Amino acid sequence: MDFAYTETQDAIRKAVRRLCDEFGPQYWRECDLAEKYPSEFVDAMTQAGWLAALIPEEFGGSGLGMLDACVILEEINRSGGNGAACHAQMYTMAALLNHGSLEQKAALLPRIADGNVRLQAFGVTEPNAGSNTLNISTFAKRVDGGYVINGQKIWTSRYFQSDYYLLIARTTPVEELAKKTDGLSLFLVDIKKAGDSLRGKPIKTMLNHHTNEVFIEDLHVTDADRIGEEGKGFYYLLDSLNAERLLVASESIGDGKWFCEQAARYGSERSVFGRPIGANQGVQFPIAKAYIAMQAAELMRNKAATMVDAVQSCGAEANMAKYLASEGAWEAAEACMLTYGGYGVASEYDVERKWKEARLFRIAPISNNLVLAHIGQHELGMPRSY
C-alpha cells in the first residue's frame, strides 16, 4: 500500500491553493454577509479547469481521477473557502458521463467543461420523502415522444445558478412494481427551455448555501432528455451519490484541517495568566483529538476514491468516509470555537462562518444516522432499522 500523494496531486494542491489565495477571508465574509453566490470564485475555478477535473479529455475536460478531484475540493475548504458553491458541477454530471448517450455527452460535457453550461442543480429530495428516495411522488407520465412531469422537490441547491437540472421522477407507479428501486427515471432538463413549468423558491438558511424548493407543473420533456433506460434512474443515481459522498467528505477534511491549524496557531499565540492557552491540556487535547480524527478520515477517503478510480464497488467506503470526515470536522470546529472563546463568534475571525458550514455536512447530503443504518444492515448483517 502506498499512502503518499502523487506528484500530480501535490501540484494540483499547490495550484488550487494559489487560486484560492486570490479569494481571501474578506471575500468569503462579504459573500456570507450579503448571502451572495461566489460567482467570481466559481468562474475562476471553471476557467482554470478545476471543475472539469472528472470530464474526459475527449470532451474538453482534464480527465483526472476521483482522488484528484477530492484534493481540489479539500484544498478549497482548507484555504478558508467553501467548495459547496461549486462541488455539484463535479459530481452531478457522473450520471450523464456514465449513462448518457453519446449525443448527450457530446452536446453538454464540452460546454460544462468550458463554463458555458452550469449543471449544479440536482432534484432528488421531496418534502414527504426526505432521505427515502424510493418514496418520491414526482411523476413523469408517458406521452407521445416524451413525458409530462408534475411534482415538487426540496433542498435543491444552486437551482438559480444552473442552466440544467438533473431530475429524478417515477415513471411507473410503485404498486405496479416488484422492486421499489425500479420504475424511477433520470432526466436532464434545460431550465430556460422549461419556462414557467419549473419554479424555484429560495429557502433561507443559517448559512450561505443557496438552496431552494422547486415546483414542477406540466413540465414537458422528450425521450432525448432522459438519461439511459426508463426505470433505471435509481441505479444511475448511485453513481452520482458515491461521488457526492467523497467530494463532500473532502470538503469536511479541508474544513477540519483549517480548524486544527487555526486553533493550534491561536492557542500557541494567545497568552492568559502568563502562559499560552495551548499549553493547557484542556485546550490542547481537543485539538489533538480532532487532528487524529481528520487523519483517519483522510485515509478512508483516499481508500474509497482509489476504489472509484479502479471501478470497484465502494458504497460502504464512500459512506464511511463521509461519516468520519463530517464528524471529525465538527469535532475540530468545536475545538476551534472553544479555543478562540468569545472571539470565535466574531465574524472577523471566520471561525463562526466555517463552524456553520461544517455543521451542515453531518446531516447533508445524507444524515450520518442513515450512514450508520447502512453499515449496520449491509456490512454487519443486522436487521434493517428503517
C-alpha distance (Angstrom), angle and dihedral (degrees) to the residues before:
residue distance angle dihedral
M1 . . .
D2 3.78 . .
F3 3.80 113.9 .
A4 3.81 96.0 179.2
Y5 3.79 123.4 104.9
T6 3.80 116.0 -120.1
E7 3.78 123.4 -108.6
T8 3.81 87.7 -108.0
Q9 3.79 91.6 54.5
D10 3.79 91.8 48.0
A11 3.81 89.0 50.4
I12 3.81 90.8 48.9
R13 3.80 90.5 51.6
K14 3.81 92.6 51.7
A15 3.81 94.2 45.2
V16 3.80 93.7 48.7
R17 3.80 90.2 47.7
R18 3.82 90.8 52.9
L19 3.79 90.1 53.5
C20 3.80 92.0 45.8
D21 3.79 90.4 51.5
E22 3.81 87.2 66.2
F23 3.82 87.6 62.9
G24 3.77 102.7 52.9
P25 3.80 132.1 179.6
Q26 3.81 93.5 -76.8
Y27 3.81 91.1 58.8
W28 3.81 92.4 53.6
R29 3.81 92.2 43.9
E30 3.79 90.7 54.0
C31 3.82 92.0 48.4
D32 3.79 89.8 49.2
L33 3.80 94.1 48.1
A34 3.81 93.5 48.1
E35 3.85 93.8 37.9
K36 3.79 84.8 -125.3
Y37 3.78 125.7 163.2
P38 3.83 108.0 -119.2
S39 3.79 93.3 -123.1
E40 3.83 94.1 156.8
F41 3.79 90.7 56.8
V42 3.81 93.3 45.2
D43 3.81 90.4 48.6
A44 3.80 90.8 51.0
M45 3.81 91.7 49.3
T46 3.80 89.9 48.8
Q47 3.79 95.0 48.4
A48 3.80 90.0 48.8
G49 3.80 88.6 55.4
W50 3.80 96.3 -119.9
L51 3.80 96.1 122.7
A52 3.81 89.9 53.0
A53 3.81 91.3 56.2
L54 3.81 94.9 117.8
I55 3.81 96.7 41.3
P56 3.83 112.0 100.5
E57 3.79 117.8 -110.8
E58 3.81 91.0 -116.1
F59 3.83 87.5 66.5
G60 3.79 95.3 44.9
G61 3.79 98.6 -91.7
S62 3.78 133.3 118.4
G63 3.80 96.2 -105.4
L64 3.80 92.4 -138.6
G65 3.79 126.9 155.7
M66 3.79 131.3 -105.3
L67 3.80 93.9 -100.3
D68 3.81 89.3 52.6
A69 3.80 89.6 53.4
C70 3.80 90.2 48.0
V71 3.79 90.6 54.5
I72 3.81 90.1 53.0
L73 3.81 94.4 55.5
E74 3.79 93.9 39.5
E75 3.78 90.4 56.3
I76 3.82 93.0 49.6
N77 3.79 91.0 58.1
R78 3.78 94.5 38.8
S79 3.80 87.9 57.3
G80 3.81 90.0 57.3
G81 3.81 96.3 -99.0
N82 3.79 130.5 113.9
G83 3.80 118.7 -110.9
A84 3.81 91.5 -172.7
A85 3.80 87.0 83.5
C86 3.79 89.7 72.5
H87 3.82 110.4 9.7
A88 3.81 94.7 103.7
Q89 3.80 89.8 63.3
M90 3.80 85.8 67.1
Y91 3.80 101.8 44.6
T92 3.82 106.0 27.0
M93 3.77 91.8 68.3
A94 3.84 92.2 56.7
A95 3.81 91.4 92.8
L96 3.80 90.3 49.3
L97 3.79 92.6 46.5
N98 3.80 95.2 47.5
H99 3.80 101.9 33.8
G100 3.79 109.1 17.2
S101 3.78 123.1 107.2
L102 3.77 120.4 -100.0
E103 3.81 88.1 -109.6
Q104 3.81 92.0 53.5
K105 3.79 93.1 47.7
A106 3.80 93.9 45.9
A107 3.80 91.4 48.7
L108 3.80 98.4 47.1
L109 3.80 114.6 19.7
P110 3.84 96.4 66.8
R111 3.83 89.8 48.4
I112 3.80 91.0 48.9
A113 3.81 89.6 48.8
D114 3.81 94.7 52.3
G115 3.80 94.0 42.4
N116 3.79 98.6 -112.1
V117 3.81 90.3 116.2
R118 3.78 126.5 41.2
L119 3.81 118.9 -154.3
Q120 3.79 101.8 -178.7
A121 3.83 102.7 126.4
F122 3.79 122.5 89.5
G123 3.84 118.2 -176.5
V124 3.80 109.2 -157.1
T125 3.82 114.2 111.9
E126 3.81 120.1 76.7
P127 3.83 131.2 -166.5
N128 3.81 93.6 -112.7
A129 3.78 98.0 36.2
G130 3.80 106.3 45.0
S131 3.79 109.9 172.3
N132 3.81 90.8 -11.3
T133 3.79 95.5 95.9
L134 3.81 91.9 174.1
N135 3.80 88.9 64.2
I136 3.81 96.8 59.9
S137 3.79 116.5 131.0
T138 3.82 102.3 -164.1
F139 3.79 101.4 121.6
A140 3.79 133.7 -157.7
K141 3.80 109.7 -155.4
R142 3.78 117.7 -154.5
V143 3.84 115.8 -114.8
D144 3.79 131.5 162.0
G145 3.79 108.8 -58.4
G146 3.78 95.9 -3.4
Y147 3.79 146.7 -12.6
V148 3.80 143.9 -66.0
I149 3.80 112.2 -137.9
N150 3.80 127.9 -157.6
G151 3.78 129.0 174.7
Q152 3.78 145.3 78.1
K153 3.79 136.8 -89.9
I154 3.79 130.2 -164.1
W155 3.80 134.6 -162.3
T156 3.79 91.4 29.5
S157 3.78 101.1 159.5
R158 3.80 123.0 -150.7
Y159 3.79 94.7 7.2
F160 3.81 91.3 145.6
Q161 3.81 90.6 48.2
S162 3.81 93.5 54.5
D163 3.78 136.1 86.3
Y164 3.80 94.9 -164.8
Y165 3.79 132.1 37.4
L166 3.81 121.7 -148.8
L167 3.80 102.6 -146.9
I168 3.79 132.1 -176.2
A169 3.81 120.3 -158.0
R170 3.78 139.6 162.8
T171 3.79 114.6 -98.8
T172 3.81 95.2 175.9
P173 3.82 123.8 42.9
V174 3.82 113.8 -110.5
E175 3.80 92.9 -122.8
E176 3.81 90.0 62.3
L177 3.80 94.0 54.8
A178 3.79 133.1 87.3
K179 3.83 89.6 -157.6
K180 3.80 123.8 35.9
T181 3.81 89.6 -148.3
D182 3.81 88.2 68.8
G183 3.79 125.2 71.5
L184 3.82 97.3 50.0
S185 3.80 119.9 116.7
L186 3.78 132.2 -166.2
F187 3.81 122.3 -135.6
L188 3.78 133.5 -171.4
V189 3.79 106.4 -145.5
D190 3.81 126.3 -163.4
I191 3.83 100.7 -136.0
K192 3.80 96.2 -157.8
K193 3.80 92.2 47.9
A194 3.82 90.4 48.9
G195 3.80 90.9 62.3
D196 3.81 115.6 174.3
S197 3.80 91.7 -5.5
L198 3.79 86.4 83.4
R199 3.81 119.4 50.1
G200 3.76 123.4 179.2
K201 3.80 125.0 -158.6
P202 3.83 119.6 -170.0
I203 3.81 118.9 -124.4
K204 3.80 112.9 -144.7
T205 3.81 110.5 -133.9
M206 3.80 138.0 175.6
L207 3.78 91.4 -100.4
N208 3.80 136.9 43.2
H209 3.81 97.8 -95.9
H210 3.84 106.5 129.3
T211 3.79 100.1 -137.1
N212 3.79 127.9 160.9
E213 3.75 152.5 -177.4
V214 3.80 113.1 -114.2
F215 3.81 121.9 -155.5
I216 3.81 116.6 -156.9
E217 3.78 117.7 -160.3
D218 3.81 124.0 173.5
L219 3.79 92.0 -29.0
H220 3.80 109.4 -179.0
V221 3.81 116.7 -149.3
T222 3.78 129.9 169.3
D223 3.78 131.3 -130.5
A224 3.81 86.6 -103.9
D225 3.82 88.9 62.7
R226 3.81 92.6 59.4
I227 3.79 117.5 94.6
G228 3.80 112.0 -133.8
E229 3.79 123.6 -36.8
E230 3.76 125.5 -8.1
G231 3.79 111.5 -101.6
K232 3.82 96.1 20.6
G233 3.78 97.4 88.4
F234 3.81 96.1 110.0
Y235 3.80 91.3 59.2
Y236 3.81 91.3 47.4
L237 3.78 89.0 49.0
L238 3.80 91.3 60.0
D239 3.81 91.0 66.4
S240 3.79 89.9 59.8
L241 3.81 93.2 42.7
N242 3.81 95.5 54.8
A243 3.79 89.8 49.4
E244 3.80 89.3 46.7
R245 3.81 91.8 52.7
L246 3.79 92.3 52.4
L247 3.79 96.7 44.4
V248 3.81 91.6 48.0
A249 3.82 88.9 47.3
S250 3.79 87.6 54.0
E251 3.79 91.8 53.4
S252 3.81 89.0 50.7
I253 3.80 90.2 50.0
G254 3.79 89.3 51.7
D255 3.80 90.0 48.6
G256 3.81 92.0 48.8
K257 3.78 92.2 51.1
W258 3.81 90.6 48.1
F259 3.82 91.6 51.9
C260 3.79 93.5 46.7
E261 3.80 92.5 48.1
Q262 3.81 93.7 46.8
A263 3.81 93.3 45.3
A264 3.82 93.5 47.0
R265 3.81 91.4 49.6
Y266 3.79 95.4 45.4
G267 3.81 92.2 43.8
S268 3.78 89.9 53.0
E269 3.81 94.6 47.5
R270 3.80 102.4 38.4
S271 3.83 112.4 85.6
V272 3.80 124.4 -165.9
F273 3.80 125.5 168.3
G274 3.78 90.3 8.8
R275 3.81 99.3 -57.2
P276 3.83 139.3 74.3
I277 3.78 110.1 -88.5
G278 3.81 88.5 -133.1
A279 3.81 89.0 69.0
N280 3.80 88.3 68.8
Q281 3.79 112.1 91.1
G282 3.81 90.2 -141.2
V283 3.81 87.6 64.9
Q284 3.79 100.7 31.3
F285 3.80 100.8 46.4
P286 3.84 98.2 56.3
I287 3.81 89.3 51.9
A288 3.81 91.2 48.5
K289 3.83 91.5 48.4
A290 3.80 90.8 50.6
Y291 3.80 90.5 49.0
I292 3.83 90.2 53.3
A293 3.82 90.2 49.1
M294 3.80 90.9 52.3
Q295 3.79 92.3 50.3
A296 3.82 90.5 53.1
A297 3.82 91.5 47.3
E298 3.79 90.9 50.8
L299 3.80 91.7 54.1
M300 3.83 92.1 51.0
R301 3.79 90.7 46.2
N302 3.78 91.1 51.4
K303 3.80 91.7 48.4
A304 3.81 92.6 51.2
A305 3.81 93.8 44.8
T306 3.80 90.6 49.9
M307 3.81 88.7 52.6
V308 3.81 90.4 52.3
D309 3.78 90.4 52.2
A310 3.83 89.3 49.0
V311 3.84 89.3 51.4
Q312 3.80 91.9 -117.6
S313 3.79 127.0 145.2
C314 3.80 108.2 -95.9
G315 3.80 108.6 162.7
A316 3.80 93.5 126.7
E317 3.78 94.2 43.3
A318 3.83 93.5 47.8
N319 3.79 90.4 50.4
M320 3.79 93.2 46.5
A321 3.80 90.9 49.2
K322 3.80 90.3 52.5
Y323 3.81 91.2 48.1
L324 3.81 96.1 48.1
A325 3.80 93.7 43.4
S326 3.80 97.2 47.8
E327 3.81 94.1 43.5
G328 3.81 91.0 45.8
A329 3.80 92.4 48.0
W330 3.81 90.5 51.5
E331 3.81 90.5 49.8
A332 3.80 88.0 51.5
A333 3.81 91.5 46.7
E334 3.79 91.5 53.5
A335 3.81 91.9 46.9
C336 3.79 90.7 50.1
M337 3.80 93.2 46.9
L338 3.81 91.5 50.6
T339 3.81 91.7 46.3
Y340 3.80 91.8 54.1
G341 3.80 92.1 43.7
G342 3.79 112.3 -174.5
Y343 3.79 91.4 -2.3
G344 3.79 88.9 62.2
V345 3.80 91.5 74.3
A346 3.81 93.0 48.9
S347 3.80 110.9 102.3
E348 3.80 94.2 -139.4
Y349 3.82 91.3 70.1
D350 3.84 93.6 53.0
V351 3.80 92.8 -139.5
E352 3.82 94.5 111.9
R353 3.82 91.9 49.9
K354 3.77 93.5 49.6
W355 3.83 90.4 41.4
K356 3.82 90.1 59.4
E357 3.79 92.2 46.0
A358 3.81 92.5 50.3
R359 3.81 92.6 51.1
L360 3.81 92.7 58.7
F361 3.79 95.6 65.4
R362 3.81 93.9 62.0
I363 3.82 87.4 69.9
A364 3.80 102.8 24.3
P365 2.95 144.4 100.1
I366 3.81 80.1 2.4
S367 3.78 128.5 0.1
N368 3.78 112.9 -108.9
N369 3.81 88.0 -130.5
L370 3.80 88.3 63.9
V371 3.79 89.4 50.4
L372 3.81 88.6 55.7
A373 3.81 90.3 48.1
H374 3.81 90.3 51.0
I375 3.80 92.7 50.5
G376 3.81 92.8 45.0
Q377 3.78 93.2 52.0
H378 3.79 104.5 33.5
E379 3.80 102.8 30.1
L380 3.81 102.0 30.6
G381 3.80 98.4 32.5
M382 3.80 94.0 -126.7
P383 3.84 124.1 151.7
R384 3.78 115.6 -77.4
S385 3.80 109.7 -94.6
Y386 3.81 99.3 -163.6
